[in-house]
Amino acid sequence: MNIQEYFARISYNESHKDADLQTLAAVFLHHIQAIPFENLSMHCGEHIELDLQSTYEKIVRRKRGGWCLESNNLLFWALQELGYDVCLLGANSYEPAEKSYSAELNHILLKVVIEGTSYIVDAGFGGAYQAWQPLLLVSGQDQPQMPGIFRFTEDNGTWYFEKVKRKHYIPEPSVLDTGMPAPGNIRKIYQFTLKPRDINDFQELNAYLQVSPDTILSKKSICTLQTPEGLCALVGWTLNEIKYNYTKDTDLLRFTTLTDQEVEKTLKDKFNIVLENKLVP
């Protein structure tokens, strides 16, 4: 594995002499705008191996994306190579249908410490809840970014991560926009502690997610990528494109239903992904 090859994959050619906040923010943004959050392997007959070499080969050399376990583990390696004080953390994602957090750890994120100050970096949540910049690990403080306002709250050693929802403008309303969030609501994202984890702590989760029929990852093929203006997401046969802050405190949403042939072309044109096996959306 080679850090320069990783930099080429994320189109990063700036200075990286110092393991400072500015470099962290730049590498992170390049990562999330080049590497999609995707579970396409599950839907085209491929097995996902949770070891760094396999992840590197898949994402860097084969120009694929990955889910949180893959994308954040690759970023963890890259930041270590650059000299950052970084560790893996485990999280329990919020499940809106259940109105509760998952009972078991089902997400990983990174904590980076720079000159005694802790930041949370997470390249693996994807969709509209993906932060674009490192987040200061501080309780109760609004942290506005291009995708919206994020915040952490801490209670007795457990940290809660959430985002303030924005209004949506949909030029051609359809059945796809039913159930859209009301403006001003808080979207709970996940809870976590600061206990350091090892990637091998998630081997069982990696195996479970690929065989369980009950998770959203098994029910839907998902590929999302952050763009300079917002977000591009392919879920099944539906392409969602979001432009953040189209007007004040309002995001522009467009939905397009694709054919099987258009799905393959869209993966190449929008996400720079060419699959080796046939995708069944």
C-alpha positions, 0 to 999 in steps of 0.5 A, a space after each residue: 500500500 502506498 500513500 501516494 497511490 491513495 492520494 491519486 485515488 482521491 485527487 489530492 495533490 496539496 501539501 501534507 507536511 504537517 499533521 494539522 487540522 487544515 491538512 486533515 480537513 482537505 484530505 477528508 473532503 477529497 476522500 468523501 468526494 472521490 470514494 462513494 459510500 456503497 454496498 454494491 458488492 452485496 448485490 452483485 455476488 461479491 464477498 466483502 473482506 474486512 482486512 486493510 489490504 483487500 479494502 485498499 485493493 478494492 477502493 484504491 486500485 479498482 476504484 470502487 467505494 465501500 461502506 463505513 467499515 471499509 471507507 473509514 478503515 482506509 482513512 484510518 490507515 491514511 491518517 496514520 501514515 500522515 502522522 496523526 494521532 487517530 483511533 477507531 471508535 464504534 457507534 450504534 446508529 439510530 433506527 427511525 422506524 424503531 425510534 431507538 439506537 441499535 442494540 449492537 455496534 453497527 458503525 465505525 468512526 474516527 477520533 483524531 487528536 491534534 494538539 490536545 483537541 479531539 475531532 470526529 472524522 467519519 467518511 462512512 455514513 454517506 447520504 445527506 447525513 455525511 459531514 464534510 469537515 472534521 467535527 470538534 468533539 464538544 457537547 452542545 455546540 452547533 457546528 454549521 457545514 455545507 450539508 447542514 448543522 451538526 452537533 454532539 451532546 454528551 451524557 455520562 460518557 455516551 456521545 450523541 450525534 445529530 443533524 438539524 434537518 433543512 427544508 426540501 424543494 422538489 420541482 416535480 413532486 412525486 410519490 418519492 417525496 412522501 414522508 420527507 422530514 419537516 423543517 427544523 426537526 432534529 435527525 438523530 444519527 448515532 451514539 458512541 463512546 470514546 472506547 478505542 476499537 480495533 477493526 477486528 472487533 467488527 469482523 462479526 458485524 461485517 459477516 452479519 451485514 452480508 447475510 442478514 435479510 433484515 438490514 437496509 443494506 440487504 434490501 436496497 443497493 445503495 451508492 452515494 457520493 458527496 459532490 461539490 454542490 451536494 449529494 448524488 445517490 443511487 438507491 435501487 433504480 432511483 437516482 436522487 440528486 441534492 443541491 445544498 442550500 439551493 435557496 436559504 435553508 432549503 435543499 433542492 431535490 431531484 428524483 429520476 427513475 432509471 432502467 437497468 441499462 441506465 443504472 450501469 451508465 449512471 454508476 460510471 458517469 456519476 460515481 466513476 464505478 465500473 462493476 465486474 459482475 452484474 448488479 441486481 438493484 
